[in-house]
Amino acid sequence: MAMEKTFNAAEAEARLLKAWEDAGCFKAGANAKPEASTYSIMIPPPNVTGVLHMGHAFNNTLQDILIRWKRMQGFDTLWQPGTDHAGIATQMVVERTLAETGQPSRRELGREAFLEKVWDWKEQSGGTIISQLKRLGASCDYDRTAFTMSGAPGAPATESEGNFHDAVIKVFVEMYNKGLIYRGKRLVNWDPHFETAISDLEVENIEVAGHMWHFKYPLANGARYTYVEKDEDGNITLEEERDYISIATTRPETMLGDGAVAVHPSDERYAPIVGQLCEIPVGPKEHRRLIPIITDEYPDKDFGSGAVKITGAHDFNDYQVAKRGGIPMYRLMDMQGAMRADGAPYSEEAGKAQAHAKGAEFTENEVDGINLVPDHLRGLDRFEARKAVIKEITDEGLAVMVEVTKTVRDDDGNESEVTETVAYVENKPIMQPFGDRSKVVIEPMLTDQWFVDTAKIVGPALDAVKNGDVKIIPESGEKVYYHWLENIEPWCISRQLWWGHQIPVWFDADGNQYCAASEAEAQAAAGEGVALTRDPDVLDTWFSSGLWPIGTLGWPENTDELAKYFPTSTLITGQDILFFWVARMMMMQLAVVDDIPFDTVYLHGLVRDAKGKKMSKSTGNVVDPLDIIDEYGADALRFTNAAMASIGGVLKLDMKRIEGYRNFGNKLWQSHILAEMNGVFDVDCSARPEPTHAVNKWIIGEVGRVREQVDKALADFRFNDAAQSLYAFFWGKVCNWYNEFTKPLFQNDDLRLETQQTMGWVLDQSLMLLHPIMPFMTEELWSNRERAKMLVHADWPTYGGELVDEAADAEITWVISIIENIRSARAQMNVPAGAFVSLVQTEADEAARAAWGNNEALIKKMARVEGLSEAEATPKGSVAIAAKGATIVMPLADLIDVAAEKARLSKKLGKIQKELGGLKGRLNNPKFVASAPEEVIEEARENMALREEEETQLNAALARLAELD
């Protein structure tokens, strides 16, 4: 049956995917040769709540290219799929569903009933992204799909067989017993909406319009000092007596919890008052707290007043200063971001804090129990409390005041200047942290959490990269890796959620801890009759996903898969989670099984739009990969992903490129139709032919070259080079040249069979080499003929440069070159497209004469040449045609009006140069470069590059015309 005119991706993709899965093509070890080496990739587990986005599509395309390539090479491959239980995201989705369907809330249901709802949701909707990955053509071993909560208490039968939960609990218990996990009070990112600690990765720092208020902290006991400011040369610019020290803050409500005011040790302005006490300018006057003025390296003496308030319980920088200086840290807010309403009256609490300031000893828990929110502010939302604090300080005259002159207009329109004294408030943009899911302002919060003492396990993870056991690509990723790990902080692993791995620690009434894999073991350790309460927190999802490599392979059981596929081979992931996931997997695997989790890490950036701008719903530039697949087919999207995957490059998704690669697929399809029309599929093309004609010898050599290029590119993780090599080979060599060169050969009885065999073999090799990037269309074309096995399991070729026939290669290269040069000269000289031209040859060596003689008909047809004559001298008014070993020219006298053509090109050149001048002026303007958006600057640079290229071409054309005079 004749081939369809076009590839029906919508119909074929689902059918081919089912055929692959039904035949077990993706299973671990499928198509492995005897005694084959293993090659395994662990998919970065997407959130179970997730849907396929462009980042997933890009990342998984690269993984699939490697897996399909290695599988065809005969490696024993495993691509392990699965999903992460995504604590906050999943709990949020289920709570929203309960609200939308009128069901009881999470707290009304209680923990056990709510978790049943979560498992129900997971069963119904949790597999969405896995099914969407299949649409992309991802050839994972889906029978092994893992889940980071499999085997957890309450899991349904479909999730009860896995032991990931057991692995997580076992690791926690072992690390706890080794002193690597502890409970402590530290500052964390707190989400007031979800009422839980969150990781840095779940915080979005967004620039917002902010304010910086300047306030006076009066010195204790009426003390005064001489405040002096000097310029860079040491000249005094301001000198006055002050009885206060001023600070600037963007969060006045936290002043209530200040423990000190800090200045830089070298700041001479405040040297006279270091060590003295100052008064927090808010709260009931009779209970105002006094806090010390201290020195620390943290304050920047050139920013603001150079003095900063230290509120250790509500700022990460302040926390470090407080820890260094032994300053008490007072928590002002509850878990919902409101000012605390618990504790004793403010008069009592302020007295306790004042005792601390005077040197009384204190513990962290004692300080945390003190509520320093004045009675009338308790229970207020933090932002309402901010307004109240500002008003109280300003009303008392403790705001720093400045004179402001402004122009006013009276009723008659007369303008005049008025100077007034106002509170000093700077209106300036600030970076504010928001929860990426809750969208509320994140509050640094001092809470009791569980931590991994990462300093004790970081060493082997650093050594593994430094000694080359693990390679990070690009190399710049190694510097980031070292920076993170060499400055590592304790890792907060607890979350105040219900969905997740509940921390396996029980407490008795005295607060003693009993860590065990089960309640029965904890009870046995505590003793019979001791009442125990389990810690309600769950583990951070990064803790469980940190065990992904071994957990998915059956650890702690000694499974065959664990022995075979671990350590895994390659990890492909985003550079944004190098620390949060990659480094933690390194630390965890080395701490748990004393081995690296993978030998290579390939990092990539975010997929951006065509202008390099980050995709976001707010800007309306988000691209849905499923929409692309629906319109262009999965292969076009995959080829685009591969083509833009340059190491360390910016990933710009341009719809024009996707369309272009869809057209490339059409070329592949049409080439097979051409072959079918010429009887190629009626002959045996399985063996590599031994042709006699130079054209057929040449294309076989080109296949050998491109195979080597593709293998080297993929081995070096240069996916873009592999894609470009295949594109240049198939479109540039096969379609543009070979298909055209074979047309007369098919009409020659002596050459027809060898050309059929050669074309068939070349097309088969092309399908093999293209399959890892374009699996659907290549498999469909492969199945047009009877095959021993599907293309997905075809044997990857191993030939290379030995296929190149030097003589044939030189001859056909000469032919292609002269055709291209004739076409170029015609285009530059504006020779009419339909006109046939005559060429004149003044000299030629033997190779050039043979190349022309053997291929004269082809050259004439493809370059629209009437004939080639010989002459002793170059005719006047001719343009040179570059040709190796020969001097050939194209007379133009009867083809173009030289004067008119010069005028046309000169006019066009003038226009281009004017545009270039404008672009260069903009890009050389420091103000433009400093203020314009990056995408605008990049667009200007791209436009300038294009104009410069046009300018070069026009100058070359004018130079040729000048030769005709």
Residue pairs with C-beta under 8 A, 6 or more apart in sequence:
2 676
3 669
3 672
3 673
3 676
3 784
5 673
6 666
6 669
7 633
7 665
7 666
7 669
7 777
7 780
9 629
9 632
9 633
9 634
9 635
9 776
9 777
10 630
10 633
12 776
12 777
12 780
13 135
13 137
13 629
13 633
13 634
13 776
16 775
16 776
16 779
16 780
17 134
17 135
17 137
19 790
20 26
20 139
20 779
20 790
20 792
21 142
23 790
24 30
25 31
25 139
25 790
25 792
25 793
26 79
26 139
26 140
26 141
26 142
27 141
27 143
28 76
28 77
28 78
28 141
28 144
28 561
28 565
29 76
29 77
29 78
30 71
30 77
30 793
31 71
31 72
31 74
31 77
31 792
31 793
32 74
32 75
32 76
32 77
33 74
33 75
36 74
36 75
36 76
37 75
37 76
38 75
38 76
38 77
38 78
38 564
38 565
38 569
39 66
39 67
39 70
39 75
39 76
39 77
39 78
39 569
39 570
40 77
40 78
40 79
40 80
40 565
40 566
40 568
40 569
41 63
41 66
41 67
41 78
41 79
41 80
41 568
41 569
41 570
41 571
41 572
42 80
42 548
42 549
42 552
42 568
42 571
42 597
42 598
43 60
43 63
43 79
43 80
43 81
43 82
43 140
44 59
44 571
44 572
44 573
44 574
44 577
44 581
45 82
45 83
45 84
45 146
45 148
45 545
45 548
46 56
46 83
46 84
46 129
47 83
47 84
47 86
47 89
47 90
47 129
48 83
48 84
48 85
48 86
48 90
48 122
48 126
48 129
48 147
49 86
49 89
49 90
49 93
49 126
50 56
50 83
50 86
50 89
50 128
50 129
51 128
51 129
51 132
52 129
52 132
52 133
52 135
52 136
52 625
52 626
53 622
53 624
53 625
54 607
54 615
54 623
54 625
54 653
55 574
55 606
55 607
56 129
56 133
56 625
57 136
57 607
57 625
57 637
57 641
58 604
58 607
58 641
58 645
58 651
59 572
59 573
59 574
59 604
60 133
60 136
60 138
61 136
61 637
61 638
61 641
61 642
62 572
62 602
62 604
62 641
62 642
62 645
62 719
63 79
63 138
63 570
63 572
64 79
64 136
64 137
64 138
64 139
64 638
64 772
64 775
65 638
65 642
65 714
65 719
65 722
65 772
65 773
66 570
66 572
66 714
66 772
67 77
67 79
67 139
68 139
68 771
68 772
68 775
68 792
69 714
69 772
69 796
70 77
71 77
71 139
71 792
71 793
72 768
72 771
72 772
72 792
72 793
72 794
72 795
72 796
73 796
74 795
74 796
76 564
78 141
78 144
78 561
78 565
79 138
79 139
79 140
79 141
80 140
80 141
80 144
80 146
80 552
80 553
80 565
80 568
81 130
81 133
81 138
81 140
81 141
81 142
81 144
81 145
81 146
82 144
82 145
82 146
82 147
82 148
82 548
82 552
83 126
83 127
83 129
83 130
83 145
83 146
83 147
83 148
84 148
84 541
84 544
84 545
85 147
85 148
85 149
85 499
85 500
85 541
85 544
86 541
87 495
87 497
87 499
87 500
87 538
87 540
87 541
88 191
88 194
88 196
88 198
88 202
88 437
88 495
88 497
89 437
90 118
90 121
90 122
90 499
91 106
91 118
91 194
91 497
91 498
91 499
92 194
92 437
92 438
93 121
94 106
94 114
94 117
94 118
94 121
94 499
95 105
95 106
97 103
97 121
98 104
98 105
98 106
98 109
98 117
99 105
103 109
103 117
106 114
106 498
109 117
111 498
111 536
112 154
114 498
115 154
115 498
115 499
116 154
118 499
119 154
119 155
119 156
119 159
122 159
123 156
123 158
130 142
130 145
132 626
133 140
134 142
135 626
135 629
135 634
136 625
136 629
136 634
136 637
136 638
137 634
137 635
137 638
137 775
137 776
139 775
139 792
144 552
146 162
146 164
146 548
146 551
146 552
147 159
147 162
147 164
148 164
148 168
148 541
148 544
148 545
148 548
148 551
149 155
149 159
149 164
149 165
149 500
149 501
149 544
150 159
150 160
150 161
150 162
150 163
150 164
150 165
151 159
151 160
151 161
151 162
151 163
151 164
151 165
151 166
152 159
152 165
152 501
153 165
155 165
163 554
163 556
163 557
164 544
164 547
164 551
164 552
165 501
166 517
166 556
167 547
167 550
167 551
167 555
167 556
168 501
168 539
168 543
168 544
168 547
168 551
169 501
169 504
169 517
170 517
170 556
171 547
171 588
171 592
172 181
172 501
172 503
172 504
172 515
172 539
172 543
173 504
173 515
173 516
173 517
174 592
175 181
175 452
175 591
176 182
176 505
176 515
177 515
179 453
179 456
180 452
180 453
180 456
180 457
180 591
181 450
181 451
181 452
181 453
181 493
182 450
182 451
182 453
183 448
183 449
183 450
183 451
183 505
183 513
184 448
184 449
184 451
184 490
185 364
185 365
185 368
185 446
185 447
185 448
185 449
186 319
186 446
186 447
186 449
186 451
186 490
186 492
187 312
187 313
187 316
187 319
187 444
187 445
187 446
188 197
188 198
188 444
188 445
188 447
188 449
188 492
189 197
189 198
189 199
189 200
189 202
189 203
189 433
189 442
189 444
189 445
190 196
190 197
190 198
190 335
190 442
190 443
190 444
190 445
190 447
191 197
191 198
191 202
191 435
191 438
191 440
191 442
192 333
192 335
192 336
192 337
192 438
192 440
192 441
192 442
192 443
193 435
193 438
193 439
193 440
194 435
194 437
194 438
194 496
194 497
195 335
195 336
195 496
196 495
196 496
196 497
197 445
197 447
197 449
197 492
197 494
197 495
197 496
198 435
198 442
198 495
199 492
199 540
199 542
199 580
200 580
201 576
201 577
201 580
202 435
202 436
202 437
203 433
203 434
203 435
203 436
203 442
204 433
204 434
204 435
204 436
205 431
205 432
205 433
205 434
206 431
206 432
206 433
206 434
207 429
207 430
207 431
207 432
208 429
208 430
208 431
208 432
209 427
209 429
210 250
210 427
210 428
210 429
210 430
210 432
211 250
211 425
211 426
211 427
211 428
212 248
212 249
212 250
212 304
212 425
212 426
212 428
212 430
213 248
213 249
213 250
213 252
213 390
213 399
213 423
213 424
213 425
214 246
214 247
214 248
214 304
214 305
214 399
214 400
214 423
214 424
214 425
214 426
215 246
215 247
215 248
215 249
215 252
215 255
215 281
215 393
215 398
215 399
215 400
216 244
216 245
216 246
216 281
216 398
216 399
216 400
217 244
217 245
217 246
217 247
217 261
217 278
217 279
217 280
217 281
217 291
217 309
218 243
218 244
218 278
218 279
218 281
218 398
219 225
219 243
219 244
219 245
219 273
219 276
219 277
219 278
219 279
220 276
220 277
220 278
220 279
220 290
221 277
222 243
223 243
223 273
223 276
224 241
224 242
224 243
225 241
225 242
225 272
225 273
226 239
226 240
226 241
226 242
226 272
227 238
227 239
227 240
227 241
227 242
227 269
228 236
228 238
228 239
228 268
228 269
229 236
229 237
229 238
229 239
229 269
230 236
230 237
231 237
244 278
244 398
245 261
245 263
245 270
245 273
245 278
245 293
245 305
245 307
246 305
246 307
246 400
247 261
247 304
247 305
247 307
247 308
247 309
248 304
248 305
248 426
249 255
249 309
250 430
251 314
251 315
251 386
252 282
252 386
252 389
252 390
252 393
253 332
253 339
253 382
253 383
253 385
253 386
253 389
254 309
254 311
254 314
254 315
254 332
255 280
255 281
255 282
255 309
255 311
255 389
256 280
256 282
256 283
256 330
256 332
256 372
256 373
256 374
256 377
256 389
257 311
257 313
257 314
257 329
257 330
257 331
257 332
257 372
258 280
258 289
258 291
258 309
258 310
258 311
259 291
259 310
259 311
259 312
259 322
259 327
259 328
259 329
259 330
259 357
260 291
260 292
260 293
260 294
260 309
260 310
260 321
260 322
260 325
260 327
261 278
261 291
261 292
261 293
261 294
261 307
261 308
261 309
261 310
262 293
262 294
262 295
262 296
262 298
262 299
262 307
262 308
262 309
262 310
262 321
262 325
263 269
263 270
263 274
263 293
263 294
263 295
263 296
263 299
263 301
263 306
263 307
263 308
264 295
264 296
264 297
264 298
264 299
264 300
264 301
264 306
265 295
265 296
265 297
266 301
267 299
267 301
267 306
269 301
269 306
270 293
270 306
270 307
273 293
274 293
274 294
274 295
275 292
275 293
275 294
276 292
276 293
277 290
277 291
277 292
277 293
277 357
278 290
278 291
278 293
279 288
279 289
279 290
279 291
280 288
280 289
280 290
280 291
281 288
281 393
281 396
281 398
282 374
282 389
282 392
282 393
283 289
283 346
283 350
283 372
283 374
284 346
284 347
284 350
284 374
286 347
287 346
287 347
287 350
287 351
288 350
289 350
289 353
289 354
289 357
289 372
290 354
290 357
291 357
292 357
293 307
294 310
294 325
294 327
296 310
296 321
296 324
296 325
298 308
298 317
298 320
298 321
299 306
299 307
299 308
300 306
308 318
309 318
310 318
310 321
310 322
310 325
310 327
311 318
311 329
311 330
312 318
312 319
312 321
312 322
312 323
312 327
312 328
312 329
312 446
313 319
313 329
313 330
313 331
313 332
313 368
313 444
313 445
313 446
314 331
314 332
314 333
314 443
314 444
314 445
314 446
315 444
316 444
319 329
319 444
319 446
321 327
322 328
322 329
328 353
328 356
328 357
328 362
328 367
329 364
329 367
329 368
329 446
330 353
330 367
330 368
330 370
330 372
331 340
331 368
331 445
331 446
332 339
332 340
332 371
332 372
332 373
333 339
333 340
333 382
333 443
333 445
334 340
334 341
334 342
335 445
335 496
337 381
337 382
337 440
337 441
337 443
338 379
338 380
338 381
338 382
339 373
339 377
339 378
339 379
339 380
339 381
339 382
339 385
340 371
340 373
340 378
341 371
341 373
341 378
341 379
342 371
343 349
343 369
343 370
343 371
344 371
345 375
346 371
346 372
346 373
346 374
346 375
349 370
349 371
349 372
350 372
352 370
353 370
353 372
356 362
356 367
368 446
371 378
373 385
377 385
377 388
377 389
380 388
382 443
390 399
393 399
394 423
399 423
399 424
400 423
400 424
401 421
401 422
401 423
401 424
402 421
402 422
402 423
402 424
403 419
403 420
403 421
404 419
404 420
404 421
404 422
405 417
405 418
405 419
406 417
406 418
406 420
407 415
407 416
407 417
407 418
408 415
408 416
408 417
408 418
409 415
409 416
410 416
432 441
433 441
433 442
434 440
434 441
434 442
435 442
449 492
449 493
449 494
449 537
450 492
450 493
450 494
450 503
450 505
450 535
450 537
450 539
451 490
451 491
451 492
451 493
452 490
452 491
452 493
452 543
453 490
454 488
454 489
454 490
454 491
454 587
455 488
455 490
457 587
457 588
457 590
457 591
458 485
458 488
458 587
460 586
460 587
460 590
460 591
461 485
461 583
461 586
461 587
461 590
462 482
462 485
462 486
463 469
464 470
464 586
464 590
464 596
465 471
465 472
465 478
465 481
465 482
465 586
466 482
469 596
469 599
470 586
470 596
470 598
470 599
470 600
470 601
471 599
471 600
471 601
472 478
472 481
472 578
472 601
472 603
473 600
473 601
473 602
473 603
473 647
473 717
474 603
474 647
474 648
476 648
477 575
477 578
477 601
477 603
480 575
480 578
480 579
481 578
481 579
481 582
481 583
484 578
484 579
484 583
485 579
485 583
491 584
492 540
493 539
493 540
493 542
493 543
494 503
494 535
494 537
494 538
494 539
494 540
495 537
495 538
495 539
495 540
495 541
496 536
496 537
497 537
497 538
498 538
499 538
500 538
500 539
500 541
500 544
501 538
501 539
501 543
501 544
502 534
502 535
502 536
502 537
502 538
502 539
503 534
503 535
503 537
503 538
503 539
504 515
504 516
504 517
504 518
504 522
504 534
505 513
505 514
505 515
505 522
505 534
505 535
506 513
506 514
506 516
506 519
506 522
506 523
506 526
506 532
506 533
506 534
506 535
507 513
507 514
507 532
507 533
507 534
507 535
508 514
508 526
508 530
508 531
508 532
508 533
509 531
512 526
514 522
514 523
514 525
514 526
514 532
515 522
516 522
516 524
516 525
519 532
519 534
522 532
523 530
523 532
526 532
542 580
542 581
542 584
543 584
544 551
545 581
545 585
546 581
546 584
546 585
546 587
546 588
547 555
547 585
547 588
547 589
547 592
548 585
549 566
549 567
549 568
549 585
549 589
549 597
549 598
550 562
550 566
550 589
550 592
550 593
550 597
553 559
553 561
553 562
553 565
553 566
554 561
554 562
555 562
555 592
555 593
566 593
566 595
566 597
567 589
567 595
567 596
567 597
567 598
567 599
568 597
568 598
569 598
569 599
569 600
570 598
570 599
570 600
570 601
570 602
571 582
571 585
571 597
571 598
571 600
571 601
571 602
572 602
572 604
573 581
573 582
573 601
573 602
573 603
573 604
574 603
574 604
574 605
574 606
575 603
575 604
575 605
576 606
578 601
578 603
582 601
585 597
585 598
586 596
586 597
589 595
589 596
589 597
590 596
600 717
602 717
604 645
604 651
605 649
605 650
605 651
606 614
606 615
606 651
607 615
607 651
607 653
608 614
608 615
608 650
608 651
608 652
608 653
609 615
609 621
609 623
609 652
609 653
610 652
610 653
610 654
610 655
610 656
611 652
611 935
611 938
611 939
612 650
612 652
612 934
612 935
612 938
613 619
613 621
613 935
615 621
615 622
615 623
616 622
623 653
623 655
625 637
628 636
628 637
628 658
629 637
632 658
632 659
632 661
632 662
633 662
633 665
633 776
633 777
634 776
635 661
635 662
635 665
635 773
635 774
635 775
635 776
635 777
636 658
636 659
636 661
636 662
636 664
636 665
637 658
638 773
638 774
638 775
639 661
639 664
639 665
639 723
639 727
639 773
639 774
640 653
640 657
640 658
640 661
641 719
642 719
642 720
642 722
642 723
642 773
643 657
643 661
643 719
643 720
643 723
643 724
643 727
644 651
644 652
644 653
644 657
644 720
645 651
645 719
645 720
645 723
646 718
646 720
647 717
647 718
649 720
661 727
664 727
664 730
664 731
665 774
665 777
667 730
667 731
667 735
668 730
668 766
668 770
668 774
668 777
668 778
668 781
669 777
669 781
671 730
671 734
671 735
671 739
671 763
672 763
672 781
672 784
674 739
675 681
675 759
675 760
675 763
678 742
678 746
678 755
678 756
678 759
679 756
680 756
680 759
680 760
680 763
681 760
681 784
681 785
682 756
683 753
683 756
683 757
683 760
684 757
685 756
685 757
685 759
685 760
685 761
685 763
685 764
686 761
686 764
687 761
688 700
688 761
688 799
688 803
689 696
689 700
689 754
689 757
689 758
689 761
691 697
691 700
691 754
691 755
691 757
691 758
692 751
692 754
693 745
693 751
693 754
693 755
694 805
694 807
694 808
694 811
694 812
694 854
694 855
695 738
695 741
695 742
695 745
695 755
695 808
695 812
696 745
696 751
696 754
696 755
696 758
697 805
697 808
697 809
698 738
698 805
698 808
698 809
698 811
698 812
698 813
699 733
699 734
699 738
699 758
699 762
700 758
700 761
700 762
700 803
700 805
701 803
701 804
701 805
701 808
701 809
702 729
702 733
703 729
703 762
703 765
703 766
703 799
703 803
704 799
704 800
704 801
704 802
704 803
704 804
705 729
705 800
705 801
705 803
705 804
706 725
706 726
706 729
706 769
707 765
707 769
707 797
707 798
707 799
707 800
708 800
708 801
709 721
709 722
709 725
710 722
710 725
710 726
710 769
713 719
713 720
713 721
713 722
713 725
714 722
714 772
722 773
723 773
726 769
726 770
726 773
729 766
730 766
730 770
734 762
734 766
737 812
737 816
738 759
738 762
740 858
740 862
741 812
741 858
742 755
742 759
744 857
744 858
745 751
745 752
745 755
746 752
746 755
746 756
763 781
764 782
765 797
767 778
767 781
767 782
767 791
768 778
768 791
768 794
768 796
768 797
769 797
770 778
771 778
771 779
771 791
771 792
771 794
775 791
775 792
778 791
779 790
779 791
779 792
782 790
782 791
782 794
783 790
783 791
810 847
810 851
811 847
811 850
811 851
811 854
811 855
812 855
814 847
814 848
814 851
814 883
814 884
814 885
815 851
815 855
815 858
815 859
817 882
817 883
817 884
818 852
818 859
818 863
818 881
818 882
818 883
818 888
819 858
819 859
819 862
819 863
821 881
821 882
821 883
822 837
822 839
822 859
822 863
822 865
822 881
822 890
823 863
825 831
825 879
825 880
825 881
825 890
825 960
826 833
826 837
826 863
826 864
826 890
828 879
828 953
828 956
828 957
828 960
829 879
829 890
829 892
829 895
829 896
829 901
829 957
829 960
829 961
830 896
830 901
830 904
831 837
831 892
831 895
831 896
832 895
834 864
835 864
835 895
836 864
836 865
836 866
837 863
837 864
837 865
837 866
837 890
837 895
838 865
838 866
838 867
838 868
838 869
838 890
838 891
839 865
839 867
839 868
839 869
839 881
839 888
839 889
839 890
840 868
840 869
840 870
840 871
840 874
840 875
840 878
840 888
840 889
840 890
840 891
841 868
841 869
841 870
841 871
841 886
841 887
841 888
842 870
842 871
842 872
842 873
842 874
842 887
842 888
842 889
843 886
843 887
844 852
844 883
844 885
844 886
844 887
844 888
845 885
845 886
847 884
847 885
848 883
848 884
848 885
848 886
849 886
852 859
852 868
852 886
856 868
859 865
860 866
860 867
868 888
874 887
874 889
875 889
875 891
875 893
876 893
876 964
877 891
877 892
877 893
877 898
877 964
878 889
878 890
878 891
878 892
878 964
879 889
879 890
879 892
879 960
879 963
879 964
880 887
880 888
880 889
880 960
880 963
881 888
881 889
881 890
892 898
892 964
898 961
898 964
898 965
901 961
902 958
902 961
905 954
905 957
905 958
905 961
906 958
908 954
909 951
909 954
909 955
909 958
912 947
912 950
912 951
912 954
913 951
915 947
916 944
916 947
916 948
916 951
919 940
919 943
919 944
919 947
920 944
922 928
922 940
923 929
923 937
923 940
923 941
923 944
928 937
929 937
932 940
